[in-house]
Amino acid sequence: MSRKGHCYDNAPMESFWGTLKNESLSHYRFNNRDEAISVI
């Protein structure tokens, strides 16, 4: 496990980033990194 491209290692992070993108990040336009960090 823990190899590049191993689907079972990657699934939890893909789920996390997918949820984050769909629920919050796609609704915002950030001007800088600090704004993005405050939303996350």
C-alpha positions as CSV (number, residue, x, y, z in Angstrom):
1,M,0.0,0.0,0.0
2,S,0.9,3.7,0.0
3,R,2.0,3.5,-3.6
4,K,1.3,6.1,-6.2
5,G,-1.9,5.3,-8.0
6,H,-3.2,2.8,-5.4
7,C,-6.9,3.3,-5.4
8,Y,-7.6,2.2,-1.8
9,D,-5.1,4.7,-0.5
10,N,-6.4,7.5,-2.7
11,A,-10.1,7.0,-2.1
12,P,-10.5,8.9,1.3
13,M,-8.6,11.9,0.0
14,E,-10.6,12.0,-3.3
15,S,-13.8,11.9,-1.2
16,F,-12.6,14.7,1.0
17,W,-11.5,17.0,-1.8
18,G,-14.6,16.2,-3.9
19,T,-16.9,17.1,-1.0
20,L,-14.9,20.3,-0.3
21,K,-15.1,21.4,-3.9
22,N,-18.8,20.7,-4.3
23,E,-20.0,22.2,-1.1
24,S,-17.9,25.2,-0.6
25,L,-15.1,26.2,-2.9
26,S,-17.0,26.3,-6.1
27,H,-19.2,29.1,-4.7
28,Y,-16.3,31.5,-3.9
29,R,-13.8,33.6,-5.8
30,F,-10.8,34.2,-3.6
31,N,-8.5,37.2,-4.0
32,N,-5.7,35.7,-1.9
33,R,-4.6,32.7,0.1
34,D,-5.8,34.1,3.4
35,E,-9.4,34.4,2.2
36,A,-9.3,30.8,1.1
37,I,-7.8,29.6,4.4
38,S,-10.5,31.5,6.3
39,V,-13.3,29.7,4.4
40,I,-11.7,26.3,4.7
